Every structure is written in C-alpha cells, then in structure tokens.
Amino acid sequence: MSTELPPVAPEVLAEAVENLTARLRKKLDDATAACAAAAIREADASVTFRFGEDALVTLRPGPAGTITEAGQATCTCLLAPRCLHRAAALGAAPLADAAPQEPEPEPTASAAPAGAAPAGAGSAGAVSAEPGEPADRADAAAPDAAAPDAAEPVPALTTAQLGAAAALWHAAAEALSAGVTAGGAVVQAELLRAAHTARLAGLPRAEAAALRVVRGLRAARERRTAHRLGDLTGSFRELLHTAGVLASGAADPALTGTSRRAYTAGGSLQVHGLCREPVLSATGYGGVVTHLLAPDGTRYSISDVRPGGLARARGAGRASVALGGATLDHAGLARGGLRIVGATVSAEGRLGAGRGVKATPLPGARWTEGPAAPLFARPAAEAVAALLADPAVAADTETTLIGCDVVVVGPAGDHVLVREARPHAPLLRLLPAHPHPELPHTENLRRIASYPGLRLRVLGRPDLDRAATLRPVAVGPVPAEAYTLRLPEDWLGRADLGYERLQGEHFPPPDTAAPACGPAAEPASDAPDPLADSPLWRVRRLLETAVAGGRRAVAEAARGTAPLAAYGPLRRAGLTGAADLAVSLAAEADRRSRDAFGRLADPSPDGYAWAWLAAATHLAAAERSLVAASWTATPNGATSAAV
C-alpha cells in the first residue's frame, strides 16, 4: 500500500458491497487487491484512486480521520455510488473501530459506600481489550449511599436483539462454511452488516466479536506476518458462541455486553502503584495502563489509550495522570500512590477522572511491604487455580496479574525457562508481554535468560492458552538473596519491562558465583508440555483446517479411512469425547444431500456450524484443563496432566 488509508466504518463498507450487482460482486476481491497499492494522498488529507480514464474514487475522512458516512466516498463513473470502484476502494481501507462512546452518566445513589470495593474490582484493571475506548471519562462524583439489598433482574432480550443475534449467527455460519479461501469481500460485508445490526440492537459484545473475525479474515487473505490461524479460530469460536446463545434467548449480561463502561462512586480510596505497561493495538491505538493496589488487596488501574500507535505507547509512560488534579505522571504513579476523594470506578476496577474527583500523591511502597507483599506469598499454581475457578476472569486474562519468585534456568526457543523458587515447583516459561521489537520486553527477557541461577521476583499475566506460561510485566530483586537484580534505589525494587531496559549494571557481577539450580538443571528441552504431548492437536488441526479451507476442506479430509486412524490416539488416551465430536464434525461437513434435480436439499450451514462449535468448545475446555495441570508438579518434578 503506497499510502496509509483512512479507516472506514463497517456499515459504510457493508452498504457499498450490498449495493453491487451479483456480477460485480464476483469481481470485487480482484478489484480491491488491484487498487490497494494505487492510493494517492492529496494535500487536503483526502485519498484518491484512479481506475482507468473516467473513474476517480475519492475518500474524504471526517475530522476524526475516519470515513463514517457514505457521502465521504465518491466516484466519478456513471454507475456511482453503486459501482465496483467505490466498493473496492472502501474495501482496501482498514476497518474503523466502534463509534465513540457517550460520556458516562453521573454515578447513581446506589453506588457502593465509601471505602467499599466496587463490583468486579477484585481483579486487576485491564488493558483495554477493545482499542478505541476513551482512556479517561468525564465522570462526576455523587454522594455515597448504601447499595441495594437485591440485584436488579436481568431484562429479557428484545425482539430486535433476538433478530440481530440470529442474523449474526447465520452470517458467521456462512463465513465459517466459506473459510479463508472463500471468505472474500462479499462474505466479510455480510458479517459487517450483521455486526452493525447487532450494535443498533444493543449487543456490543457480539459486534466486537464479528469485527475481530473480519479483521482476522483480512489478515489471513493478505498473508500478513502477524496473522495466526489459531487466533482466527478462537475468534470464530467466540463469535459463534455469543451469537448462538443470544439467538436462543439467553439474556446473559456477560454476552450482551455494554456499549460504555459504567462508573459508580467509589468514595475515598488509597491506592499504591504496582507497575505500568504499554498498550499497543493492531488498529493504531497506543498508550499506557498503570496497575494499582489498595491496602485491602483490591486491584485498580488508570489508563491513557488514544490514537497514535507505537510512538504514543512509548511516550505515554511518562504522560501526566489525568485524575483529580494529581501532579504525578504514570512513571511516578507506578512507584508512588494516590489518596482519592470522590473516586469513580468501573466494574473492571478502572478509575475515572470526573469533575468531583480529587487526588493527592502518596509516598511509594516496595513490593516487599504494603499491599503488594501478599501477591508473592502464595504459589503461582494456587493463584492460577483461583483464576480458572472464576469463569469471567478465566475468559479475560488481560485483567489479571500474579506474582512469584523464580530461578532462571536459561533460554529455550522463544521463551525463558525458569523454576518457581519453591520445593517441587514446576518449570515455567516466560514470554514477552508484548512482542513488538520496538518495545523492550523481548530484549529484557533475553538479558535475563543469559544469567542462569538468577533469583528473580516476577509480576506477570498468566497465558492460559499455553502450558505453565507467564508474560512478565515487571521484575524485581528477591529479598535476602545475593544472586539477584541490583536496581537503582529510586526504582523502589522493580523494573517495568515495557519501559525500562535492564543493563549489565542491574545484574550480579560476573565474578559472583551463581547458586546451583537444583532440579532445574535438566535440559530445557525436557520441560514437560502437556499441550504438545497431548493428541488433542489432531482436533485443533481439524478445526483450523475448517477455518482455513472451509467446509469443503473438512469434507475432503473426512473421506476414506484416514480419519479413523487419526482419531485412534485420542480414544487410546481416553479423550473419547474429543474424538466423537471430531468425527461428527467431519460427517456433518460431508452431509450435502441433493434432490432429484441436483439441488442441495439442505443448503443451510447451521448444522455444520453447530458441529464445529461443539468440537471447538470441547477442545478449549480440554486444553484449559491441561494448562491448569501444567502449573502443578509431583514431588519428582513430573507434571500431572489429567484431563
């Protein structure tokens, strides 16, 4: 692409494709690929595309730099606006995020009393999962009052919501049946149209799931280096699950979602900084989130995420904290604290910046004292087990940080192998919290890996899609240990891996003898990995084949005797449920009966989509069980990994 194109609202692209004739739709993918490299940015910030002698498409973004209305995309040909040129130009541009959210209302009188922990604040404040959300809100404080005795009943889904969910399910099933190979602009436009309808009906989570699938399809078809087929498979699973359950009439607030983050009055709070980490999204947003902890262990966060990409993610680490007139920046807050009066807090523990919020700085506290000390007091396996016991937390690990003390074993492939500093502890893998090469996570872990035997205190986010894997956000020295980090005094005993670069002076001198690693001295390749050793990979490969090649690819793979031999290892391992669901999926993919005239008797993809979703849901649960087992170890160091 010769120039950066303005993002296009999903509904604008969907309408442009919908207006094309069937003949033009067949040419849309080729036209989009051909015009992607022909964009020219004009002096007035518009972008033009030349199609032959008589067709000139012009995209004129609004003040926010986004195409949000059909009139902002014009073409000079005779068929405009129902022309191929205009639809192709819009299809070449990236998808815009959801429309800006409205300001939050005043916290109601039913808010929690002063000093009480807000609902859901027991988990760490999350890095924004949906880029584009405003980083700060104009929240107003309200007098504290007692919370109601009983929770309000969940309202039933409206007729519009049921219809929108059903339409989104059908579009998702069609997209799954097509796969990446046939999931071109027309299939994507159907998903975008259904996503827009879901948003209008008040189903923002369903809309967000659909947009992730469309972006994944685009990345796969364009062969982008950052694309992972496993991620797209997970996005399809979430979309089908959300749409399917909603279409059945289940009014689960966790599935309907909320279009804006509700803030309630939190009264007076005292919080201390844990660490900060950069936020960088694939859609051009960047910033920082600072994790905070109250004396009672309640987790909070303050974030600052806005358009700007990598440059903003790197610079926001020292941006001022926009909260109640506080004079700290995020670097100071990560090692300091705040006393807040009239606080407003979201269910995720995110602090809002309302008109009535007042904040004054507090002295910082080390990890070894104050509210942070209990984070490192229990085994990592217990912390992960507690997370997995809460379905809401397990579904969104971005909200969770755990701490542990480890001993470095050394590098092993793309990760650092460590052992928790406890008797009979399992081997753990450290992976960068963000792999972008311009952020220092990877470089810092590479330096740490070069010091076998180093004692390290780690605060990180467990990766529940991998065996015993932790993604460190910050590290520090282990108290009373000689062979550990030696950080500057003003760092207060921790380094934020996304902003600070560890240097040679921060490590023990070369002449310092490293203590023996004990049981961790075995080769890194001997580290147990129940996911890699399990035959569940056969089901995963079938599901990913379905996403990549569509229903036809699964049907072709199901013919002959090969499937029976492929799923034999699953049955011998006791995974009969996974084997049965895989066989059912393959059989459903090949069930395309025809009538006497050769027409498909049942062209609906619903049965195939349900079979795929059942296998994908079972696989996710089985793999999650294996991951949970990988965090524990038997006395001889072997991992117990029973499903």
C-alpha positions in Angstrom: 0.0 0.0 0.0 1.6 3.2 -1.1 -0.1 5.4 1.5 -2.0 5.0 4.7 -5.7 4.8 4.0 -8.3 6.3 6.4 -10.3 3.7 8.4 -13.8 3.0 7.2 -16.8 2.4 9.4 -18.0 -1.2 9.0 -21.6 -0.2 8.0 -20.3 2.1 5.2 -18.4 -0.8 3.6 -21.2 -3.2 4.1 -23.7 -0.9 2.3 -21.3 -0.3 -0.6 -20.9 -4.1 -1.2 -24.6 -4.7 -0.7 -25.4 -2.2 -3.5 -23.4 -4.1 -6.0 -24.9 -6.5 -8.5 -24.2 -10.2 -8.4 -21.9 -9.8 -11.4 -19.8 -7.0 -9.8 -19.6 -8.9 -6.5 -17.7 -11.6 -8.3 -15.0 -9.1 -9.4 -14.8 -7.3 -6.0 -11.8 -9.2 -4.5 -9.6 -8.8 -7.6 -10.5 -5.1 -7.8 -9.7 -4.5 -4.1 -6.3 -6.2 -4.4 -5.5 -4.2 -7.5 -6.4 -0.7 -6.1 -4.8 -1.2 -2.7 -1.4 0.0 -4.0 -2.7 2.8 -6.1 -3.8 5.2 -3.4 -2.6 8.8 -3.5 -2.9 11.2 -0.6 -3.9 14.7 -1.6 -3.0 18.0 0.1 -6.4 18.3 1.7 -6.0 14.9 3.5 -8.3 13.1 1.1 -7.2 9.9 -0.7 -7.8 9.2 -4.4 -7.8 6.1 -6.5 -7.5 6.1 -10.3 -9.5 3.4 -12.2 -8.8 3.9 -15.9 -9.6 7.1 -17.8 -13.0 8.0 -16.4 -13.2 6.7 -12.8 -11.7 8.5 -9.9 -12.6 7.5 -6.4 -12.1 10.0 -3.6 -12.2 9.2 0.2 -12.7 12.3 2.3 -12.4 11.4 6.0 -14.1 13.4 8.7 -12.4 15.4 11.5 -11.5 12.2 13.3 -9.8 10.8 10.2 -12.4 8.2 9.6 -14.9 7.5 6.8 -18.2 7.4 8.7 -20.7 8.4 6.1 -21.5 7.1 2.6 -21.1 10.6 1.1 -17.4 10.7 2.2 -16.6 8.2 -0.6 -17.4 9.3 -4.1 -16.7 8.0 -7.6 -16.8 9.9 -11.0 -18.1 6.9 -13.0 -21.7 6.6 -14.3 -22.6 3.8 -12.0 -21.7 5.6 -8.8 -22.4 5.2 -6.0 -23.4 1.6 -6.9 -20.1 1.0 -8.6 -17.3 -1.5 -8.3 -14.6 1.2 -8.0 -16.1 2.8 -4.9 -16.6 -0.6 -3.1 -13.1 -1.7 -3.9 -11.5 1.5 -2.6 -13.5 1.2 0.7 -12.6 -2.5 0.9 -8.9 -1.7 0.6 -9.0 0.6 3.7 -8.8 -0.7 7.2 -11.9 -1.2 9.4 -12.6 1.6 11.9 -13.3 0.8 15.5 -16.7 1.2 17.0 -18.3 4.7 17.2 -17.0 6.9 20.1 -18.9 6.1 23.3 -21.0 8.7 25.0 -19.8 10.2 28.3 -20.7 8.3 31.4 -23.7 9.4 33.4 -23.5 10.6 37.0 -22.9 7.8 39.4 -26.2 6.8 40.9 -27.2 6.8 44.6 -27.0 3.0 44.6 -23.2 3.1 44.4 -21.1 1.3 46.9 -20.4 3.1 50.2 -17.1 4.9 50.9 -14.2 2.6 51.1 -16.1 -0.4 49.7 -14.7 -2.4 46.9 -16.6 -1.9 43.6 -18.2 -4.9 42.0 -15.7 -6.8 40.0 -12.8 -4.8 41.3 -11.2 -7.8 42.8 -9.3 -8.4 39.6 -6.7 -6.2 38.1 -7.8 -3.4 35.9 -7.5 -4.4 32.3 -5.5 -3.2 29.4 -8.3 -2.1 27.0 -9.4 -5.2 25.1 -11.2 -3.1 22.6 -8.9 -0.4 21.2 -10.6 2.9 20.6 -12.3 3.2 24.0 -11.6 6.6 25.6 -8.8 6.3 28.1 -10.4 8.7 30.5 -14.0 9.5 31.3 -15.7 12.7 32.4 -17.3 11.1 35.4 -19.0 13.1 38.1 -18.9 12.2 41.8 -22.0 11.6 43.8 -22.9 11.3 47.5 -22.1 7.9 48.9 -25.1 5.7 49.6 -25.8 2.1 50.5 -26.1 -0.5 47.7 -29.5 -2.1 47.2 -30.1 -5.3 49.0 -31.0 -7.3 45.9 -29.6 -7.3 42.4 -31.9 -6.0 39.7 -33.4 -8.7 37.5 -31.8 -9.1 34.1 -34.2 -7.9 31.4 -35.1 -10.3 28.6 -33.8 -9.8 25.1 -35.9 -7.7 22.9 -37.3 -8.8 19.6 -34.7 -6.6 17.8 -31.9 -8.2 19.8 -33.1 -11.8 19.0 -33.4 -10.9 15.3 -29.9 -9.3 15.3 -28.4 -12.3 17.1 -30.0 -14.7 14.6 -28.8 -12.7 11.7 -25.3 -12.6 13.1 -25.3 -16.4 13.7 -26.3 -17.0 10.1 -23.6 -14.7 8.7 -21.0 -16.3 11.0 -22.0 -19.8 9.9 -21.8 -18.8 6.3 -18.3 -17.3 6.8 -17.2 -20.4 8.6 -18.5 -22.6 5.8 -16.6 -20.5 3.3 -13.3 -20.4 5.2 -10.5 -18.1 4.5 -10.2 -19.3 0.9 -13.7 -18.2 0.0 -14.2 -15.5 2.7 -13.7 -12.5 0.5 -15.2 -9.1 0.5 -18.8 -10.3 0.0 -18.7 -12.7 2.9 -17.0 -10.1 5.1 -19.6 -7.5 4.1 -22.4 -9.8 5.3 -20.6 -10.1 8.6 -20.2 -6.3 8.8 -23.9 -5.7 8.1 -24.9 -8.2 10.8 -22.4 -6.6 13.2 -23.9 -3.2 12.6 -27.4 -4.5 13.2 -26.1 -6.1 16.5 -24.7 -2.7 17.6 -28.0 -0.9 16.8 -29.9 -3.6 18.8 -27.6 -3.1 21.8 -25.3 -6.1 21.5 -21.9 -4.6 21.5 -20.0 -7.7 22.5 -21.5 -9.6 19.5 -20.5 -6.7 17.3 -16.9 -6.7 18.6 -16.6 -10.4 18.1 -17.8 -10.1 14.5 -15.3 -7.3 13.8 -12.4 -9.4 15.1 -13.4 -12.2 12.7 -13.5 -9.9 9.8 -10.1 -8.4 10.6 -8.7 -11.9 11.0 -10.1 -13.0 7.6 -8.5 -9.9 6.0 -5.1 -10.6 7.7 -5.2 -14.3 6.6 -6.1 -13.4 3.0 -3.5 -10.7 2.8 -0.9 -13.1 4.3 0.2 -10.7 7.0 3.1 -11.8 9.1 1.2 -11.1 12.4 -1.7 -13.4 11.4 -2.1 -16.6 13.4 -4.7 -19.2 12.3 -5.2 -20.2 15.9 -6.2 -16.6 16.8 -8.8 -16.6 13.9 -10.1 -20.0 15.1 -10.6 -18.6 18.6 -12.4 -15.5 17.2 -14.8 -17.8 15.2 -15.5 -19.8 18.4 -16.3 -16.7 20.4 -18.5 -15.2 17.7 -20.5 -18.4 17.1 -20.9 -19.0 20.9 -22.0 -15.4 21.6 -24.4 -15.2 18.6 -25.8 -18.7 19.2 -26.5 -18.3 22.9 -28.1 -14.8 22.3 -30.2 -16.1 19.4 -31.6 -18.8 21.8 -32.9 -16.0 24.0 -30.4 -16.2 26.9 -30.1 -12.7 28.3 -26.7 -13.1 29.9 -25.2 -9.7 30.7 -21.7 -11.1 30.1 -22.8 -11.9 26.5 -24.8 -8.9 25.7 -22.1 -6.6 26.9 -22.2 -2.9 27.4 -21.6 -0.1 24.9 -19.9 2.0 27.5 -18.1 1.4 30.8 -20.4 2.1 33.7 -18.7 4.0 36.5 -20.0 4.2 40.1 -19.0 6.2 43.1 -16.2 4.6 45.0 -15.9 7.0 47.8 -12.5 7.7 49.3 -9.6 5.4 48.1 -6.0 4.9 48.9 -4.0 3.2 46.1 -0.4 2.3 45.6 1.4 1.7 42.2 2.3 -1.8 41.2 3.7 -1.3 37.7 2.9 0.2 34.3 2.8 -1.4 30.9 2.5 -0.1 27.3 -0.7 -0.7 25.3 -0.4 -1.1 21.6 -3.3 -2.3 19.4 -3.4 -3.5 15.8 -5.8 -0.7 14.9 -3.4 2.2 15.7 -4.1 2.9 19.3 -1.3 3.3 21.9 -0.9 4.3 25.4 -0.2 3.1 28.9 -2.0 1.4 31.8 -0.8 1.7 35.4 -1.8 -1.0 37.8 -2.7 0.0 41.3 -3.4 -1.8 44.6 -5.5 -0.8 47.6 -4.5 -1.7 51.2 -7.2 -4.4 51.2 -5.8 -6.0 48.1 -8.4 -4.6 45.7 -7.0 -4.0 42.2 -7.4 -0.8 40.2 -5.9 0.8 37.1 -5.6 4.1 35.3 -5.1 4.0 31.6 -4.4 6.5 28.9 -5.0 5.0 25.4 -5.6 7.1 22.3 -4.7 7.0 18.6 -1.0 7.2 18.0 0.3 3.7 17.7 3.8 2.8 18.8 5.0 6.4 19.3 2.3 7.1 21.8 2.7 3.7 23.6 6.4 4.6 24.1 5.8 8.2 25.2 2.7 7.7 27.4 4.8 6.0 30.1 5.7 9.5 31.3 2.5 11.3 30.4 0.7 13.1 33.2 -2.0 11.3 35.1 -5.3 13.0 34.3 -7.0 12.2 37.6 -8.3 14.8 40.1 -5.5 17.3 39.6 -2.8 14.8 40.6 0.7 16.1 39.8 2.2 12.6 39.0 3.0 11.1 35.7 2.5 7.4 35.0 6.1 6.6 35.8 5.8 8.3 39.2 2.4 6.7 39.9 3.7 3.2 39.2 6.1 3.7 42.1 4.0 6.0 44.1 0.4 6.3 45.2 -2.7 8.4 45.4 -5.3 9.3 48.0 -8.5 9.9 46.1 -11.7 11.6 47.3 -14.9 11.1 45.3 -13.5 8.3 43.2 -15.4 6.8 40.3 -14.7 3.2 39.5 -15.8 0.8 36.7 -16.7 -2.8 37.3 -13.2 -3.8 35.9 -11.5 -1.6 38.5 -10.7 1.3 36.2 -10.6 4.7 37.9 -12.4 7.6 36.2 -11.5 11.2 36.1 -14.7 13.0 37.0 -15.3 16.6 37.9 -15.6 15.8 41.6 -12.6 13.6 41.8 -9.7 14.9 43.9 -6.4 13.2 44.2 -3.2 13.9 46.2 0.1 11.9 45.9 1.3 9.4 48.4 4.8 8.0 49.0 5.6 4.8 47.2 5.9 1.4 48.7 8.2 -1.5 47.7 6.8 -4.9 46.6 8.2 -6.3 49.9 5.9 -4.2 52.0 2.3 -2.8 52.0 -0.5 -4.3 49.9 1.9 -5.8 47.2 3.6 -8.3 49.6 0.7 -10.9 49.6 0.9 -11.1 45.8 4.2 -13.1 46.1 3.2 -15.0 49.2 1.3 -18.0 47.6 2.4 -20.4 44.9 1.7 -19.4 41.4 -0.3 -22.7 40.9 -2.8 -21.5 43.6 -3.2 -18.1 42.0 -3.8 -19.7 38.6 -6.3 -22.2 40.1 -8.2 -19.3 41.6 -8.3 -17.5 38.3 -9.6 -20.6 36.5 -12.3 -21.1 39.1 -13.8 -17.7 38.1 -15.2 -18.1 34.5 -15.4 -14.4 34.0 -11.7 -13.9 34.9 -10.5 -17.0 33.0 -12.2 -15.7 29.8 -10.3 -12.4 30.0 -6.8 -12.9 31.5 -5.9 -9.3 30.4 -7.4 -8.3 33.8 -5.1 -10.5 35.9 -1.6 -10.1 37.3 0.1 -12.7 39.6 3.4 -12.7 41.4 6.1 -15.3 42.1 9.8 -15.7 42.9 11.7 -17.8 40.3 15.2 -19.1 39.5 16.3 -18.6 35.9 17.2 -21.9 34.1 18.1 -20.4 30.7 16.8 -19.7 27.2 14.6 -22.3 25.4 13.4 -21.5 22.0 11.3 -18.3 22.0 11.0 -18.2 25.8 12.9 -18.1 29.1 12.7 -21.3 31.2 12.5 -20.6 35.0 11.6 -22.6 38.0 9.5 -21.2 40.8 11.6 -20.9 43.9 9.6 -23.5 45.9 10.2 -27.2 46.7 8.9 -29.5 43.9 7.8 -26.5 41.8 7.2 -26.8 38.1 9.2 -25.3 35.3 7.6 -22.1 34.0 8.0 -20.3 30.7 8.4 -16.6 30.4 7.3 -14.9 27.2 7.3 -11.2 26.3 4.1 -9.4 27.4 4.2 -7.6 24.1 6.5 -9.0 21.2 6.8 -5.7 19.3 10.6 -5.3 18.6 10.5 -1.6 19.4 9.3 -2.3 23.0 12.0 -3.6 25.4 10.1 -6.7 26.6 11.9 -9.1 24.4 15.4 -7.6 24.9 14.9 -7.6 28.7 14.0 -11.2 28.8 16.9 -12.1 26.5 19.3 -10.5 29.1 17.6 -12.2 32.0 18.0 -15.6 30.2 21.7 -15.1 30.0 22.1 -15.3 33.8 21.3 -18.9 34.8 20.6 -19.3 38.5 19.5 -15.6 38.8 16.8 -15.2 41.5 14.0 -13.0 40.2 10.7 -11.6 41.5 8.2 -11.6 38.7 4.8 -9.8 38.3 3.1 -11.0 35.2 0.0 -12.2 33.3 -0.6 -16.0 33.0 -1.1 -17.1 29.5 -3.9 -19.7 29.8 -3.5 -20.8 26.2 0.0 -22.2 26.9 1.4 -24.7 29.3 2.7 -23.0 32.5 3.5 -19.7 30.8 3.8 -16.3 32.3 4.1 -13.0 30.5 6.1 -10.7 32.8 5.1 -7.0 33.1 7.6 -6.1 35.8 10.5 -7.8 37.7 12.5 -7.1 40.8 15.1 -8.5 43.1 14.3 -11.3 45.6 14.8 -10.1 49.2 17.7 -11.5 51.1 19.2 -13.1 48.0 22.8 -12.3 46.8 22.4 -13.5 43.2 19.6 -11.3 42.1 18.9 -8.0 40.4 20.6 -4.8 41.6 18.3 -1.9 40.7 18.7 1.8 41.4 17.3 2.9 44.7 14.8 5.3 43.1 13.2 2.3 41.2 11.9 1.1 44.5 12.8 -2.5 43.8 11.1 -3.1 40.4 11.6 -2.5 36.7 8.8 -2.1 34.2 9.8 -4.4 31.4 7.8 -2.4 28.8 9.6 0.9 29.6 12.9 0.3 31.3 15.8 -1.5 29.8 17.9 -3.7 32.0 21.6 -3.1 31.7 24.7 -5.0 32.8 24.9 -2.9 36.0 21.5 -4.2 37.0 22.7 -7.8 37.2 25.1 -9.5 39.6 28.9 -9.0 38.8 30.4 -11.7 36.6 32.7 -13.0 39.5 29.6 -13.7 41.7 29.1 -17.4 41.8 25.5 -18.4 40.8 23.9 -20.9 43.2 23.1 -24.3 41.9 19.7 -24.6 40.2 19.0 -27.9 41.7 16.3 -29.9 39.9 16.0 -27.1 37.3 19.4 -28.1 35.8 17.9 -30.6 33.4 18.0 -29.7 29.7 15.4 -27.1 28.7 14.0 -29.5 26.1 13.0 -31.8 28.9 10.4 -29.3 30.2 7.1 -31.0 30.2 4.4 -29.6 28.0 1.1 -31.4 28.3 -0.4 -29.5 25.4 2.3 -30.5 23.0 2.3 -34.1 24.2 -1.5 -34.5 24.1 -3.1 -35.9 20.9 -5.6 -33.0 21.1 -3.5 -31.4 18.4 -5.4 -33.6 15.9 -8.7 -31.9 16.8 -7.1 -28.5 16.7 -5.7 -29.2 13.2 -9.2 -30.2 12.0 -10.8 -27.0 13.4 -8.1 -24.8 11.9 -8.5 -26.7 8.6 -12.1 -25.8 8.7 -11.3 -22.1 9.2 -8.6 -22.0 6.5 -10.3 -24.1 3.8 -13.9 -24.0 4.7 -16.5 -26.8 4.8 -15.2 -28.4 1.6 -11.7 -28.9 3.1 -13.1 -30.7 6.1 -15.3 -32.9 3.9 -12.4 -33.9 1.7 -10.3 -34.7 4.8 -13.2 -36.9 6.1 -13.4 -39.2 3.2 -11.6 -42.6 3.3 -10.1 -44.4 6.3 -7.6 -41.8 7.3 -9.9 -40.1 9.9 -10.5 -43.4 11.7 -6.7 -43.8 12.1 -6.2 -40.2 13.0 -8.6 -40.2 16.0 -7.4 -43.6 17.3 -4.8 -42.0 19.5 -7.4 -39.7 21.0 -9.5 -42.7 22.1 -6.5 -44.6 23.4 -5.6 -41.5 25.5 -9.1 -41.5 27.0 -10.2 -38.5 25.0 -13.3 -40.2 23.5 -15.4 -37.0 23.7 -13.0 -35.1 21.6 -12.7 -38.0 19.1 -16.5 -38.3 18.8 -17.0 -34.6 18.2 -14.3 -34.5 15.6 -15.9 -37.5 13.8 -19.3 -35.7 14.0 -17.9 -32.5 12.5 -16.3 -34.4 9.6 -19.5 -36.3 8.9 -21.6 -33.1 9.1 -19.2 -31.3 6.7 -19.7 -34.1 4.1 -23.5 -34.2 4.5 -24.6 -32.4 1.4 -27.6 -34.4 0.1 -29.2 -33.3 -3.1 -32.7 -33.7 -4.5 -33.8 -35.3 -7.8 -32.8 -32.1 -9.7 -29.3 -32.0 -8.2 -30.1 -29.1 -5.8 -28.8 -29.1 -2.3 -31.6 -30.5 0.0 -30.4 -28.5 3.0 -28.2 -25.6 2.0 -28.2 -24.1 5.5 -24.8 -24.1 7.2 -26.3 -24.2 10.7 -25.8 -27.9 11.4 -22.2 -27.7 10.3 -21.6 -24.5 12.4 -23.1 -26.2 15.5 -20.9 -29.3 15.0 -17.8 -27.1 14.6 -18.7 -25.0 17.7 -19.2 -28.1 19.8 -15.8 -29.5 18.9 -14.1 -26.1 19.4 -15.8 -25.6 22.8 -14.8 -29.1 24.0 -11.2 -28.6 22.8 -10.9 -25.2 24.6 -12.1 -26.8 27.8 -9.8 -29.8 27.5 -6.8 -27.6 26.7 -7.6 -25.3 29.6 -7.6 -28.4 31.9 -4.2 -29.4 30.6 -2.9 -25.8 31.1 -4.2 -25.8 34.7 -2.4 -29.1 35.4 0.9 -27.8 34.0 1.1 -25.3 36.8 1.4 -28.1 39.4 4.1 -30.7 39.8 4.6 -34.0 41.5 7.4 -34.5 44.0 9.7 -35.9 41.4 9.1 -32.9 39.1 6.8 -34.5 36.6 3.7 -32.7 35.6 0.4 -34.2 36.4 -1.8 -33.5 33.4 -5.0 -35.5 33.7 -8.0 -34.1 31.8 
